[in-house]
Amino acid sequence: MAITAAMVKELRESTGAGMMDAKKALVENNGDMEAAVDWLRTKGLAKAAKKSGRTAAEGLVAVVVEGGKGVAVEVNSETDFVAKNSEFQEMVAAIAKAALNADDVEALKAADLGGKTVEATLTDKIATIGENMSLRRLEKLEGETVVSYIHNAATAGMGKIGVLVAMNGGDQAIGKQVAMHIAAVNPAALSEAELDASIVEKEKQVQIDIARESGKPEQVIEKMIEGRMKKFVAESTLLNQQFVVNPDLTVEAAAKEAGATITGFVRVEVGEGIEVEKEDFAAEVAKAAQG
């Protein structure tokens, strides 16, 4: 029986299986849709799809640096328990290494990982470990020197927060100190020039509204806004922040003392920005009872 694109699409939508898996299931079962679904279930592929609706907000960030290139990859799981699983950690480490040669998440999903794509490897792990997982982010950084740091490390090279710092000059010591600062303070941008204009404008409007509540003259308000915005920029940008290691210096000044110029950074935190639906215990039990 000829396997059509429409048949593959239907099977994919009903099981959540990948395109090649759905096609193979139909070929193996001579186009019989029900038999193809059962075939996918026996392979663990339909089972994996049934978990795809669950929120994966835990997991790990892994960092890898080679020469002047660094990558930070976030792979999510449903629970922190799985993030501590050595099988999961080995997979994340392999994905991070493959990320050195990928331009973005989609390219990384298609990258080879021991004869399978990264995406197929994730699907297999969902089936064997029994939790939804996702490859969420890939961030890259290049520079004369790239230094990495992991905060709350689960094992070597991966943990809850991954940081990369690019710099000219300096050494690993100052790079690691700056990376630790970034992990702790979470700057919005490297410098004022790189701050998102919409964020700056929003903050300015808030400060204008606050200042006008004071009832002071417009020219006084302008001076107030100018000072408050300078403070906002200083607190939001890495180079202008007070260095946590030595608050008497800005990060830029501390780096300069160490003979370094910071040219860029990346900070990736597990689950950042993911909204997790919370249920009370009674609601959870009720849902379980309903199957």
C-alpha positions as CSV (number, residue, x, y, z in Angstrom):
1,M,0.0,0.0,0.0
2,A,1.3,3.5,-0.9
3,I,2.0,5.6,2.2
4,T,0.8,9.2,1.6
5,A,1.9,12.4,3.3
6,A,-1.6,12.8,4.6
7,M,-1.4,9.4,6.4
8,V,1.9,10.3,7.9
9,K,0.5,13.7,9.1
10,E,-2.6,12.0,10.6
11,L,-0.4,9.5,12.5
12,R,1.9,12.2,13.7
13,E,-1.0,14.3,15.1
14,S,-2.6,11.3,16.9
15,T,0.6,10.0,18.5
16,G,3.0,13.0,18.5
17,A,5.7,10.7,16.9
18,G,8.4,12.2,14.6
19,M,7.8,12.2,10.9
20,M,10.3,9.5,10.1
21,D,9.0,7.3,12.9
22,A,5.4,7.8,11.8
23,K,6.3,6.9,8.2
24,K,8.3,3.8,9.3
25,A,5.4,2.7,11.4
26,L,3.0,2.9,8.5
27,V,5.4,1.1,6.1
28,E,6.0,-1.7,8.7
29,N,2.2,-2.2,9.0
30,N,1.2,-1.8,5.4
31,G,-0.7,1.5,6.0
32,D,-2.9,0.1,8.8
33,M,-3.3,3.2,11.1
34,E,-4.3,1.3,14.3
35,A,-1.5,-1.2,13.9
36,A,0.9,1.7,13.3
37,V,-0.2,3.3,16.5
38,D,0.4,0.0,18.4
39,W,3.8,-0.3,16.7
40,L,4.8,3.1,17.9
41,R,3.6,2.3,21.4
42,T,5.7,-0.9,21.5
43,K,8.7,1.2,20.5
44,G,8.0,3.7,23.3
45,L,7.5,6.5,20.8
46,A,3.8,7.1,21.3
47,K,4.3,6.8,25.0
48,A,6.8,9.6,24.8
49,A,4.3,11.8,22.9
50,K,1.7,11.3,25.6
51,K,4.1,13.0,28.0
52,S,4.7,16.0,25.8
53,G,2.0,18.1,27.3
54,R,3.6,18.1,30.7
55,T,5.6,21.1,31.7
56,A,9.4,20.6,31.7
57,A,10.8,23.4,33.9
58,E,13.6,21.6,35.7
59,G,16.7,20.1,34.1
60,L,20.3,21.3,33.5
61,V,22.3,24.0,31.8
62,A,25.6,22.6,30.3
63,V,28.5,24.8,29.2
64,V,31.4,23.8,26.9
65,V,34.3,26.0,25.8
66,E,36.8,25.2,23.1
67,G,39.4,27.9,22.3
68,G,37.6,31.2,21.7
69,K,34.1,29.6,21.4
70,G,31.7,28.7,24.1
71,V,28.2,27.3,24.2
72,A,25.5,27.1,26.9
73,V,22.7,24.6,26.4
74,E,19.5,24.2,28.4
75,V,17.8,20.8,28.5
76,N,14.6,20.6,30.5
77,S,13.0,17.8,32.4
78,E,9.8,17.7,34.6
79,T,11.6,17.0,37.9
80,D,14.9,17.8,39.6
81,F,15.2,14.1,40.3
82,V,15.8,13.4,36.6
83,A,18.3,16.2,36.5
84,K,20.4,14.2,39.0
85,N,20.1,11.1,36.9
86,S,23.5,10.1,35.4
87,E,21.9,8.9,32.2
88,F,20.2,12.3,31.7
89,Q,23.5,14.1,32.6
90,E,25.5,12.0,30.0
91,M,22.9,12.9,27.3
92,V,23.1,16.7,28.2
93,A,26.9,16.6,28.1
94,A,26.8,15.0,24.6
95,I,24.3,17.5,23.4
96,A,26.4,20.4,24.7
97,K,29.5,19.2,22.9
98,A,27.5,18.8,19.6
99,A,26.3,22.4,20.1
100,L,29.8,23.7,19.4
101,N,29.1,23.0,15.7
102,A,25.4,24.1,15.6
103,D,24.2,27.6,14.8
104,D,20.8,27.4,16.6
105,V,18.4,25.0,18.4
106,E,16.9,23.7,15.3
107,A,20.3,22.8,13.8
108,L,21.3,21.2,17.1
109,K,18.1,19.1,17.1
110,A,19.1,17.7,13.7
111,A,22.8,17.2,14.7
112,D,24.2,13.6,14.9
113,L,24.6,12.1,18.3
114,G,26.1,8.6,17.9
115,G,24.1,7.7,14.9
116,K,20.8,9.4,15.9
117,T,19.8,13.0,15.8
118,V,19.7,14.9,19.0
119,E,15.9,15.1,18.7
120,A,15.5,11.3,18.3
121,T,17.9,10.8,21.3
122,L,15.6,13.0,23.4
123,T,12.6,11.1,22.3
124,D,14.2,7.8,23.3
125,K,15.1,9.2,26.7
126,I,11.5,10.4,27.3
127,A,10.4,6.9,26.7
128,T,13.0,5.2,28.8
129,I,13.2,7.6,31.7
130,G,9.4,8.4,31.7
131,E,9.4,12.2,31.8
132,N,8.8,14.9,29.3
133,M,12.1,16.6,28.2
134,S,12.9,19.4,25.8
135,L,15.9,21.1,24.3
136,R,15.0,24.7,25.0
137,R,18.0,27.0,24.4
138,L,21.4,27.3,22.8
139,E,23.5,30.4,23.4
140,K,26.9,30.9,21.8
141,L,29.7,33.3,22.6
142,E,33.0,34.0,20.9
143,G,36.0,36.1,21.9
144,E,39.7,36.2,22.3
145,T,39.2,34.3,25.6
146,V,35.9,32.6,26.7
147,V,35.6,31.6,30.4
148,S,32.7,29.4,31.7
149,Y,31.2,29.0,35.2
150,I,28.5,26.8,36.6
151,H,26.5,27.8,39.6
152,N,24.9,25.0,41.7
153,A,26.8,22.4,39.7
154,A,25.1,18.9,39.5
155,T,28.3,17.5,38.0
156,A,31.3,18.8,36.0
157,G,30.2,21.4,33.4
158,M,26.5,21.5,34.2
159,G,24.1,22.8,36.8
160,K,21.3,25.3,37.4
161,I,23.0,28.4,36.0
162,G,25.5,28.5,33.3
163,V,27.6,31.6,32.5
164,L,30.0,32.4,29.6
165,V,32.3,35.5,29.6
166,A,34.2,36.7,26.6
167,M,37.2,39.1,27.1
168,N,40.3,40.4,25.6
169,G,43.4,40.1,27.8
170,G,43.2,39.2,31.5
171,D,43.3,35.6,32.8
172,Q,41.0,32.8,33.9
173,A,40.9,34.2,37.5
174,I,39.3,37.5,36.5
175,G,37.1,35.8,34.0
176,K,35.7,33.4,36.6
177,Q,35.2,36.2,39.1
178,V,33.2,38.2,36.5
179,A,31.2,35.0,35.6
180,M,30.3,34.5,39.3
181,H,29.2,38.1,39.5
182,I,27.0,37.6,36.5
183,A,25.5,34.4,38.0
184,A,24.7,36.3,41.2
185,V,23.5,39.7,39.9
186,N,22.0,38.8,36.5
187,P,22.7,42.0,34.5
188,A,20.3,42.9,31.7
189,A,23.0,43.8,29.2
190,L,26.7,44.4,28.8
191,S,26.5,48.2,28.5
192,E,24.1,51.0,28.1
193,A,24.3,50.7,24.3
194,E,23.1,47.1,24.4
195,L,20.1,47.7,26.8
196,D,16.8,47.0,25.2
197,A,15.3,50.4,24.3
198,S,11.8,49.3,25.3
199,I,13.0,48.4,28.8
200,V,14.7,51.7,29.2
201,E,11.6,53.6,27.9
202,K,9.3,51.7,30.3
203,E,11.5,52.4,33.3
204,K,11.7,56.1,32.3
205,Q,7.9,56.3,32.1
206,V,7.6,54.7,35.5
207,Q,10.1,57.2,37.0
208,I,8.3,60.1,35.3
209,D,5.0,59.0,36.9
210,I,6.6,58.7,40.3
211,A,8.3,62.0,40.1
212,R,5.1,63.8,39.0
213,E,3.3,62.4,42.0
214,S,5.6,64.6,44.1
215,G,4.0,67.7,42.6
216,K,7.4,69.3,42.0
217,P,8.1,71.7,39.1
218,E,8.8,70.2,35.7
219,Q,12.4,71.4,35.6
220,V,13.1,69.7,38.9
221,I,11.4,66.5,37.7
222,E,13.7,66.4,34.7
223,K,16.7,66.5,36.9
224,M,15.2,63.8,39.1
225,I,14.6,61.6,36.1
226,E,18.1,62.1,34.8
227,G,19.6,60.9,38.0
228,R,17.3,58.0,38.4
229,M,17.9,56.8,34.9
230,K,21.7,56.9,35.4
231,K,21.2,54.8,38.5
232,F,19.0,52.4,36.5
233,V,21.6,52.0,33.8
234,A,24.4,51.5,36.3
235,E,22.4,48.8,38.1
236,S,21.3,47.0,34.9
237,T,24.5,46.8,32.9
238,L,27.4,44.5,33.7
239,L,30.2,47.0,33.0
240,N,28.6,49.7,35.3
241,Q,27.6,47.4,38.1
242,Q,29.5,47.4,41.5
243,F,31.7,44.4,41.4
244,V,30.5,41.8,44.0
245,V,34.2,40.9,44.7
246,N,35.1,44.5,45.4
247,P,32.1,46.9,45.6
248,D,34.5,49.9,45.5
249,L,35.0,49.2,41.8
250,T,32.7,48.7,38.8
251,V,33.1,45.5,36.9
252,E,34.7,47.4,34.0
253,A,37.2,49.0,36.4
254,A,38.0,45.7,38.1
255,A,38.5,44.0,34.7
256,K,40.8,46.9,33.6
257,E,42.9,46.5,36.7
258,A,43.4,42.8,35.8
259,G,44.3,43.8,32.2
260,A,41.0,42.6,30.7
261,T,38.3,44.1,28.6
262,I,34.9,42.3,28.8
263,T,33.4,42.0,25.4
264,G,30.3,39.9,26.0
265,F,28.5,37.4,28.3
266,V,25.8,34.8,28.3
267,R,23.8,33.7,31.4
268,V,21.3,30.8,31.1
269,E,19.3,29.7,34.1
270,V,17.2,26.5,34.2
271,G,13.5,27.2,33.8
272,E,13.9,30.9,33.4
273,G,10.7,32.4,32.0
274,I,8.7,29.1,32.0
275,E,5.3,29.4,33.6
276,V,4.5,26.3,35.7
277,E,0.9,25.6,36.4
278,K,0.4,25.0,40.1
279,E,-2.3,22.8,41.5
280,D,-3.3,22.2,45.1
281,F,-3.1,18.7,46.4
282,A,-6.9,18.1,46.2
283,A,-7.0,19.2,42.6
284,E,-4.1,16.9,41.8
285,V,-5.8,13.9,43.4
286,A,-9.1,14.7,41.6
287,K,-7.3,14.8,38.2
288,A,-5.6,11.5,39.0
289,A,-9.0,9.9,39.9
290,Q,-10.4,11.1,36.5
291,G,-7.6,9.2,34.7
